Amino acid sequence: MTKFTVLILGSASASPTLNRNPTSQLINISEQYYLVDCGEGTQLRLRANKIKFQRINHVFISHLHGDHYFGLMGLLQSMHLLGRTTALNLYGPPELIKVIEIQLEVAKSTLSYPLIFHATNTEQSEVLYEDEKVVISTIVLKHKIPCTGFLFKEKEKPRKINIEAINKYSIPKYALNRIKKGEDFETKTGEIIRNSLLTFNSLPSFSYAFCSDTSYNEEIIDTIKDVNLLYHEATFTEEHLERAIKTRHSTAREAATIALKSNVNQLIIGHFSNRYTNLDVLLEEAKSIFENTHLAEDNKIFDVSKTQ
């Protein structure tokens, strides 16, 4: 089973508390690290969890409210001071690169590594990154300023080789990669050996949707439908619905409703308002709609492969 985990580095909204940092998460897919949002204190959370900064090659910023990116410049500078030379891919709203360039300019500073910036389209979902294992795309959200979430989807995995069958039919090694991809094998005499005889079913593929700051928005349902794990902000309870509407945030009940209508396996709620010292009120409200709901607590790890 390949690794697919979500480490919560921050779960607070607006400003940090003694127990909760602003939003940030580290996604680990097959030991490839993806940082999503970078609020204040992200570096300290990474160090506390023994995560080496230089293993992060992709950083995704949902929008330009400070609690989602004020830790970014410090992280970029730390990577520089630690001698990074590997390119870092940064994805975010077009204005983000201007913020970084201004800070470097006024500090008369440069980075020791290439910073490759990819501007996100905040009006239409798009694929941001793709390799042989994963596809990462945007989720268009509705907030006070342009904002996107991010969808991480594993690609279909290769079929598992049946060693006994490979030996039985004397299949050469050069054919194994094609067989893993589902192809049949043709012998020199023209006999077709079906792939189903040579392989076992592939391991399941998993998906994770990160929905940052947003008002209730059913337009995202088609994009996140059937994901294994959904993170959806739940800044307020229904008691403060008017405040949620005014600030373009969601309540715990609304987050759970999106999870239910999207047929996801498991929901994480986060981005909690500091007015709630006891988060159980948010959890109970969400669970009344969608039972398989959990709190995004700082330093907690969610295993996406165990959400079925």
Steps between C-alpha positions, in 0.01 A plus 500: 500500500644836398509781752243780478470713813392850603687668788317794657751779565241766582124507553416849628341789315615862484760486779687229691423381850726323747372166369412572137702656221344653188427271206770273361514132404764259373386235252721191469438285192752219459757706695455803277413807709250768399445802728152653488474854637765642730367702792718637777681232698511247218879465526477416870230239438714344226798483734291356783390223265859442380421600141803615302419822318706405196279198429216738413508573126143625451317769701134587435343825629121520489459878528662818627349542845792513742403202711560282194835630379676726754736214586608452140774764475667369814494145366647609166778686682573202727533274198752752362698514826510120512673499161219386275586474131204289377222691326184569701164509322258754646131509399266783596308812392684717243567776754695264729822526301485880529487474879808278503697712254431819699621341824816375332557839338467711817723255688755508214489123510490210255423128527764234445259284301260548207149597611262390225167679534176359356209745511169332579178568313253597770200489266535157341628165625830393342772239536800654676735204519516144373752218516486122470325465837279801569295778341450825694232744388320805635154529654338840440361636828289801598665733749548874551799491267595250225566163660559142392510165670714211378410146396761225529416184305716194465512352152395142440778279633675227299360149520686263732711232335408136567849352533381141476319571175796693359723201564240252373469674163872594482424871458819699427597790728477759223122442479424556869450878482241465224330219686477719812317756285240237410626372168472136394815310393550350158747211470731445202252242369216754511326364810326773705533466877237714666608763749249366754706179515825687562400763753292580804280808539690821569494667839226761546570866422400774744406867493504804728321833457611812688230767507643814651300810594161496330136573546253214448544406136334199338679575173805312632309173545570366152872565547538334841239227460598162649837609638636290783578794729364855492630796698243779511520815706246533780575835657168540684203314641148564375454735796730742314360438152458872428868553580592211269297651215651845553860373503441242222583207726316174579338352806571148621152398387564637151835321473333173600221556247758539222667177616168316500393623157846425358492141627845526656629233737630724776489870590750717686381840619736784590574876483326544833407844630682589822166563667465124550718381785322164493499361146253225589211733410629517142565127484156408636326732257684345204448143619126558522507520118806291410606249765851427374632847588822583685666814630812636332724516806856629474758219460233239426558265206217361284568189293307540175539130419302411813192708424304240305 
